[in-house]
Amino acid sequence: MPVMERTGRKSAPATEPWPENAALYQQLKEEQILLSDNASSLAVQAFLQMCNLPVRVVCRANAEYMSPSGKVPFIHVGNQVVSELGPIVQFVKAKGHSLSDGLDEVQKAEMKAYMELVNNMLLTAELYLQWCDDVTVEEITHPRYGSPYPWPLNRILSYQKQWEVRRKMKAIGWAGKTLEQVLEDVDQCCQALSQRLGTQPYFFNKQPTELDALVFGHLFTILTTQLTTDELSEKVKNYSNLTAFCRRIEQQYFEGHDKDSSTTVAARSAKRSLLR
C-alpha cells in the first residue's frame, strides 16, 4: 500500500492539460434553445471561463437527447462526457482546477446553500414560465422547442416535454401556483442574493466561484431574453447590485476576446447586451 494511503494524507490533484478541442453542447441558439437551458449553458460557459479553460460551443438540435443525463449543457473533453454544472465542476476539480479551494468549510457550505437556492427558485421559475404559463407556452415554448422537427413530431415532442415538466411541478408543489406567486418567489431569491452580494464584486469578495457563474448564467439570461412580458426581468432589475454584477462578469469574461474564441459566444447569444 502506498505511503500516502497508509497515512491518510491527501495531496492536491496535479493539474492535467486541458485539451484544445474541448466542446460544450447545447440546442440551436437562434431558433430552439429555451430560457432555462440557455441560462444553464451560460453558467457552465462562465465557470469554464473563470477557470481559464477554453471550450468550443457546439449547437445541435438533438443536444438534449445526446446528453447522458438528458439535460444540457454537456461537455465533451477527451473521451469523457459530463453534463450539468455540478458534475462539470467536480470533473474540472479532479483535473486540478477549482474556483472554491480558497474558501473555508463554512464558506463552502454557504456557497452550496445559495446554489441550491438558485436552482430551487430561479431555475424552477424559468421552467414554470416556459411550460406552465399558457401564453408563454403557445407563443414561445412550443414553437421554439419543436422548431427543428417536422409536423407532427414537433408537437409530439413539445407536449411530451410539457407533460414531464408539469409532472415535476406537481411533485414539488408548484403546479398550483399562480404566475404572481412565482414572480414573488423570484423576487425573494433576488433579494437574498442581493443582500449576500452587497457591495462586493463577487459573492465571496474578490474572486469568483461556481456560485458567481451560476447566478450570472441565470440573471444575465433573464435580463437579456425577450419574453411575452418584462415581468420576470423587472424583478432582477429592481436590484442594482445584481445588474452591476452581471455587467461586470460580461465585461471581464465575455468581451474583448478573439471573435473565434468561445468567450464571445455567450455575449453574442443574448438578445441584447446589458451595456447598451
Solvent accessible surface area in square Angstrom, and as a share of the most:
residue,aa,sasa,rsa
1,M,158,0.71
2,P,79,0.50
3,V,79,0.45
4,M,82,0.37
5,E,113,0.51
6,R,147,0.54
7,T,74,0.43
8,G,54,0.52
9,R,147,0.54
10,K,194,0.82
11,S,87,0.56
12,A,92,0.71
13,P,77,0.49
14,A,85,0.66
15,T,88,0.51
16,E,77,0.35
17,P,124,0.78
18,W,32,0.11
19,P,38,0.24
20,E,171,0.77
21,N,104,0.53
22,A,1,0.00
23,A,3,0.02
24,L,0,0.00
25,Y,31,0.12
26,Q,0,0.00
27,Q,6,0.03
28,L,44,0.22
29,K,33,0.14
30,E,125,0.56
31,E,85,0.38
32,Q,10,0.04
33,I,7,0.03
34,L,11,0.05
35,L,8,0.04
36,S,3,0.02
37,D,34,0.17
38,N,21,0.11
39,A,0,0.00
40,S,26,0.17
41,S,0,0.00
42,L,8,0.04
43,A,1,0.00
44,V,0,0.00
45,Q,7,0.03
46,A,0,0.00
47,F,2,0.01
48,L,0,0.00
49,Q,21,0.09
50,M,20,0.09
51,C,17,0.10
52,N,128,0.66
53,L,6,0.03
54,P,80,0.50
55,V,5,0.03
56,R,139,0.51
57,V,24,0.14
58,V,9,0.05
59,C,43,0.26
60,R,115,0.42
61,A,29,0.23
62,N,69,0.36
63,A,0,0.00
64,E,23,0.10
65,Y,118,0.45
66,M,80,0.36
67,S,10,0.06
68,P,90,0.57
69,S,56,0.36
70,G,32,0.31
71,K,112,0.48
72,V,7,0.04
73,P,1,0.00
74,F,7,0.03
75,I,1,0.00
76,H,75,0.34
77,V,4,0.02
78,G,53,0.51
79,N,141,0.72
80,Q,85,0.38
81,V,67,0.39
82,V,25,0.14
83,S,8,0.05
84,E,56,0.25
85,L,19,0.10
86,G,40,0.38
87,P,68,0.43
88,I,0,0.00
89,V,14,0.08
90,Q,111,0.49
91,F,24,0.10
92,V,0,0.00
93,K,84,0.36
94,A,69,0.54
95,K,27,0.12
96,G,24,0.23
97,H,34,0.15
98,S,38,0.25
99,L,35,0.17
100,S,12,0.08
101,D,93,0.48
102,G,79,0.76
103,L,25,0.12
104,D,80,0.41
105,E,131,0.59
106,V,116,0.67
107,Q,63,0.28
108,K,46,0.19
109,A,62,0.48
110,E,56,0.25
111,M,6,0.03
112,K,126,0.53
113,A,60,0.47
114,Y,45,0.17
115,M,28,0.13
116,E,98,0.44
117,L,48,0.24
118,V,0,0.00
119,N,51,0.26
120,N,87,0.44
121,M,52,0.23
122,L,0,0.00
123,L,43,0.21
124,T,8,0.04
125,A,2,0.01
126,E,0,0.00
127,L,25,0.13
128,Y,14,0.06
129,L,17,0.08
130,Q,7,0.03
131,W,2,0.01
132,C,28,0.17
133,D,27,0.14
134,D,96,0.50
135,V,82,0.47
136,T,3,0.01
137,V,3,0.02
138,E,96,0.43
139,E,114,0.51
140,I,36,0.18
141,T,0,0.00
142,H,5,0.02
143,P,69,0.44
144,R,53,0.19
145,Y,15,0.06
146,G,2,0.02
147,S,51,0.33
148,P,46,0.29
149,Y,46,0.18
150,P,95,0.60
151,W,194,0.68
152,P,66,0.41
153,L,72,0.36
154,N,36,0.18
155,R,82,0.30
156,I,96,0.49
157,L,25,0.12
158,S,1,0.00
159,Y,110,0.42
160,Q,109,0.49
161,K,38,0.16
162,Q,18,0.08
163,W,158,0.55
164,E,81,0.36
165,V,8,0.04
166,R,91,0.33
167,R,138,0.51
168,K,87,0.37
169,M,0,0.00
170,K,155,0.66
171,A,87,0.68
172,I,82,0.42
173,G,54,0.51
174,W,21,0.07
175,A,55,0.43
176,G,75,0.73
177,K,53,0.23
178,T,69,0.40
179,L,39,0.20
180,E,118,0.53
181,Q,95,0.42
182,V,3,0.01
183,L,13,0.07
184,E,80,0.36
185,D,19,0.10
186,V,0,0.00
187,D,28,0.14
188,Q,95,0.42
189,C,2,0.01
190,C,0,0.00
191,Q,81,0.36
192,A,32,0.25
193,L,0,0.00
194,S,16,0.11
195,Q,130,0.58
196,R,54,0.20
197,L,1,0.01
198,G,31,0.30
199,T,144,0.84
200,Q,53,0.24
201,P,45,0.28
202,Y,9,0.03
203,F,0,0.00
204,F,17,0.07
205,N,74,0.38
206,K,142,0.60
207,Q,127,0.57
208,P,11,0.07
209,T,3,0.01
210,E,11,0.05
211,L,0,0.00
212,D,0,0.00
213,A,0,0.00
214,L,8,0.04
215,V,0,0.00
216,F,1,0.01
217,G,0,0.00
218,H,2,0.01
219,L,0,0.00
220,F,3,0.01
221,T,3,0.02
222,I,2,0.01
223,L,3,0.02
224,T,2,0.01
225,T,28,0.16
226,Q,106,0.47
227,L,22,0.11
228,T,47,0.27
229,T,72,0.42
230,D,77,0.40
231,E,77,0.34
232,L,7,0.04
233,S,8,0.05
234,E,79,0.36
235,K,50,0.21
236,V,0,0.00
237,K,92,0.39
238,N,99,0.51
239,Y,39,0.15
240,S,88,0.57
241,N,36,0.19
242,L,0,0.00
243,T,18,0.10
244,A,30,0.24
245,F,0,0.00
246,C,0,0.00
247,R,90,0.33
248,R,73,0.27
249,I,0,0.00
250,E,2,0.01
251,Q,99,0.44
252,Q,100,0.44
253,Y,30,0.11
254,F,4,0.01
255,E,62,0.28
256,G,88,0.85
257,H,77,0.34
258,D,96,0.50
259,K,170,0.72
260,D,138,0.72
261,S,37,0.24
262,S,14,0.09
263,T,15,0.08
264,T,15,0.09
265,V,29,0.16
266,A,2,0.02
267,A,27,0.21
268,R,144,0.53
269,S,23,0.15
270,A,18,0.14
271,K,115,0.49
272,R,83,0.30
273,S,25,0.16
274,L,36,0.18
275,L,70,0.35
276,R,221,0.81
